[in-house]
Amino acid sequence: MEKPSRQRVRYYREAKDLRKLKTIEHWSAMFRLVKTKRRGSDVVGNDCDEIKRNKLLDWPSQSPDLNLIEHIWDKLDRRVRRRSYSNKDQFFATLLEEWSKLPHERLQNLVDSMPNRLNEALNKWYEKTNNFAPPQNPAIQKAWDEIIAGQILDSLISSFTSDKDIARLKALQEKESGSWLHALPSSYVGTLMDGKSFQIATALRLGCKICHVHQCICGETVDSFGHHALSCARSKGRIPRHSAINNIISRSLTSCDIPTLLEPSGISRSDGKRPDGLTLIPWSKGKSLIWDFTCVDTLALSHLKSSVNYAGSAAESAYHAKRRKYEHLTSNYIFVAFAVETFGPWCRDAKDLLTQIGTRLLSRTRRS
């Protein structure tokens, strides 16, 4: 197939402004009766009276077979390619001329074919989803995708024989599990991962083998998947990880004009240990905030059974354990158990605190 020149591509892009092609407004309106969503608004050509006289079809915008204008653009493109032109004016003249040669009967047939196209699409949908009902809001593409994705996920889970694989896959469906991929990689704020760390993080989530079988310094045998390091009490990464998270929380609160103190003295939980942080001024309702961070392993034997049943159970279990230890302090302080899992899920307290910090940061930014 002939590769279009840059000039031709530029001409076609400008030709998509339908207001420059007054003679095709009628059919453009007819072919765009399928309701599409783009940038939060309906792109249906409101300048055409034809739109007001026809009921819009609720159908996803990412459906080429149901977007009739694409068929017309293809036919028009084939016709124009056989012509020669040397400037923009000649291109538009050629475009209009070839458009006028398109038989209106053919265009009308395309419009009349919509019911059959919709029926065929629905039949394909029922065939692919095993007669699953279409979404309640068919105009949203995500609603269709979620059904297919859910069936694929169920199929994957049912094919697994290992509880660890099931727990891993369920945990990765949580929104927070993929948040690290959206972080701006910057060495200044500590979000830049080196190649080895990124490789290990990706391999753990995909269930790939990342090391040779060996014996840990604690005496346990480490398999080729390396999961033992995520829960080993003698793992070198536990303390740096704990300190890094608390520093991030502290800096975030400071950015909200809330000074903090890490590991404050004079405050302790039921077993005598101090919380990870304290706000020096009231956080809400005249009370200061204290928080305690913990990261539990999704695949640890103590959490594996519950993690198989539903995602985030390990984090919720750690959350309730923290709440019990700090119960005697809740009358004087607002306590947040910041519990997360190694494979991504967060407890509800952690999500709420992050939302509140984000809201305050946004409010402070707007004021400045």
N, C-alpha and C positions, 0 to 999 in steps of 0.2 A: 504494500500500500504506500502511495506517495506521502511523504512526510510534509505537512503543511509548513509553508514559510512563516517567518516571524511576522511579516507584513500581513499575510492572510489571517493569521491568528488575531492580530490586533484589529483588523477590519471586522472580523466576526464578533469580537468582544464588544466593539462599538455598535454593531448591528443588533445586539441583544437589547439595546435600549429601544423598546417597542414604540416609543413615541416618535422615533425617527422614521418608522415604517407605518405610516398611517393606513395604508391600504390593507394591512393584515391584522388590524386590531380586532375585527370581528372573529376571525378564526382563532386568533391567539387567545381571546377570552373563552371561546368554547373549549379549547384544548387545555386550558388551565382551570377548568371547573373543579378538578380534584383539589381539595383543600390542602395546602401545604403550610408547614411551619418553618419560618426562618427568622432567627434573631428575635424570637418572641412575638412576631407579628405575622399576619396572614398575607402571603404574597399571591394575590389572586387577580391583580389588575383592576383595581376599583374604578379606574377611569373608563371602563367599558360598561355600557348599559346592559350588555348581555349577562354580566355577572349578577345584576340585580334581578333578572327575570328567571334565573335558574337556581335550583337548590344545589348547594355545594355538597360534594361527595366526601364523607369522612373517611379518609384513607391516608396512610403514611406517605410522606413526601419522598422517601427513599425507595420508590417502587418504579423502576424504569419502564416495565411492561405496562403499567397503568398510567404513565405520563405520556399522553398522546402527542404533545408538542415535540417530544424527542424524536418521534417517527417523522414528523414533518421537517424538523431541522436536518435530519439525515438525508431525506429526499432532496431537500433544497441544497444541501452541501454537495451532493453528487452532481446535481445539475450545474452549479456554479463552478465546480472544479473543471468542467469541460469547456468553460469560457475563459477568455483572456481579458485582463484589465491591467492598467498601469498606475492608477491612483485611487484615492478613496472615493471620489465622486463616481468614477466608472464602476467601482465595486458596488456601491449602493444602487446605481442604475441597473447593473446586472442582476443584483439580488431581487430588486423589485420586478424586473422583467421576468425572471424565472419563476418568481412567486405567482405572478399573474397567469402563468401557463399551467400551474397545477390545477387539475380538474376538480371543481367543487364537489362533484359526486364522490370522488375519492376521499375528500376531507370529511364529507358528511357521513360516509361509511365508517370512518374511524370513530367519529362521535357516537354513531349508533352501535358500535361494537363494544362500548363500555360495559353494558350488562353482562355480555358473554365473558368479557375479560375478568370482571369481578367474580362471576361464578367459577371460572376456571381457577382464579387465584384462591378462592375459598376451598375448592376441591383439593388443590395442592396443599393448602394449610392443613385440612383435615387428614390428608394422607400422611403428611410429615409429622404431625403431632398426635397421631392416633385418635382422631376425632375429638381433640381438645377444643373447647369453645373459644371463639375469638375474644380479645380483650373488650372490656366495657367501653373504653375510649379508643376506638380504632384509629383516630387521627394522630395519635402519639406513637411514633416508631418504637420508643423504648418499651411500651406496653407489649408489643409483639415480641421484641427481642428477649424480654425477661421470661416469657413463657418457654421459648426455645432454650434459653440458657439454663432455666430451671430443670428442664427435662434432661439436658445433657449432663448437668451436675448430678441428678438422681441416678442417671445411668452409670456415671463414673463411680459414685459411691457404692452402688450395688455390685460393681465389678471388683471392688477391693476386698481382699481377704484379711488384711492387717488392720487392727484397730488404730494403729498409729497413722496409717495413710488416711483413714476416714476422719480422724480427729484433725489431722493437718489440713485436709481439704476443707472441712467445715470452718475451721478457724480462719482460713484465708478468704472466706466469703464476707467476713466482717469489713466494714468500711475502713476502720482504722488500720487494718492489716496491710493495705496498699498505700497508706498516706506517705510513707517514706519515699516512694517513687515520685511523688509530686513536689518534694522539697527542692528548693533551689540549691544546687551543689555549690557551696561557697566555703572556702577555707576560713573566712573571717568570722563566720557565725557557727562554724563547726559542723556543717552539713555535707562537706565534701568527703566522700568515701574513697579510699584507695582501691585499686583494682582487686586485690585479694579479698578485702572485706566484702565488696560487692559480689564477687564470685561466690563466696561462702553463703552470704545472705540469700542469694538467688537459688543456689543448690539446695539449701535447707527447705525452702518453700516448694521447690519442685520435686523434692524427695530423691535427689540424686546422691550418689556416693561421693564423699568428699575427702576421705582419708583411708589409710590402711588400718586393719584391725590391730589394736595394741592395748596395752594395759595402762590405765590411768594411775597417777601418783596416789590416788585414794585406794587403789587395789582393784577397782572394778574394770571389767573389760569393755573397751570402746569399740563399737561396731563400725562398719565402713560408712554409715550415715552420720556419725558424729553427734548423735543426739545427747549422749551422756554429758557432754561439756555444758549443755544448757541448764542442767540441774545439779551438777557436781558442787558440793560445798567448798571444794578446794580449787575451783576454777579461778584463774587469774583475772578474768574479766568481770567478775561479780562486783567487786568494790569500785573499780573505775566507772562501771556502768551506773551504779547507784549514785555516785558522786556527780556524774555528768548530768543525770536527770534532775537531781536536786538543784544544781546550779542553774539549769535552764528554767526551772520553776521560779527560783529566786530572782533571776534576771528579768523574767517576764513580769513578775509582780512589781519589781522596782520600776520597770518601764511604765507601769500604771500609777506611779507615784505612791506605791505602797512599799515602804522599807521593810526588809526582812532580816531575820537572824537564823542562821543554820545551826542545828543541834543546840537549841537554847537550854541553858542550865536552869534548874529550879522547877522544871516541868518533866514529869515522867509518867509512863504508863504503868499498868498493873505489875509488870515484871521488872520495873526499875529502869528500863531503857528510855532514852529521850526521843521525842519526835524529830523528824528530819528538818522541819522548819517552822518558823513562827513569824507572823506579821506584827510589826511593832506598833501599828495603829489599827483601829478597828476595821474589819473587813465588811461586816454586815451586822445589823441589829445591835450595834454597840459592842460586838465581840470580835476579838482578834482571831485570825485563822491559824490553825496548826495543821500540818499535813505530814503524812508518813508514806513513803514510796516503797513499793515492793514489786518485783517482777518474778512471776511464777512460770514454771515450764508447762506448756500445754500438754506435752507428751510424757510428763513424769508419771510414774506408776500410781502415785497417790491421786492424780487428777485424770488419768487416761480414761477411766470408765465413764466419768461424767462428761468429758470432752467429746467422747463419741456420741453421746446423746444430743448435746447442743453446744454450739460455739460460745465461748466466753464463760463457761461454767467455772473454770479454774480461777479466773480473775474475780468472779463474784464470790467464790469461796474464800479467797484471800481477803476480799473486801469485808466480809462478815467477820472474819477472824480479827482483823485490825479494829473493827468497830467495838468488838467485845473488850479488847485490851485497853481502849481509850474511853470506855463508857463513862468512867468516873470524871472525865474532864469535859464532857459535852455540855455541862451546865454553865461553864465559864468560858468555853471556847467553841468556835465552829471547827469541827474536825472533818478532814477530808482524807479518806483512805485512797491513795492514788495507786491502784492495783492494775497492772497490765500483764499480758502473757508474752512469752517468747515468740509466738507466732502471730502476734498482732492485736487480739481483742483487748478492750479496755473495760473496766468496771464503770458503772454509771456515775459514781462520784468523780472519777477522773474526767469523764466526758463533760460533766456539768462544770467542773472547775475550769477546764480549757475553754468552754463556751463563755463563761463569765469573764475570764481574762481577755479573750478576744473582743468581747463587747466593750470592755473598758478601754482597751487599747484603741479600738476604732473611735470611741467617743473622744478620747484624748487627742487623737490625730486630727479629728474634725475641728476641735477647739483651737488647735495650734495652726 
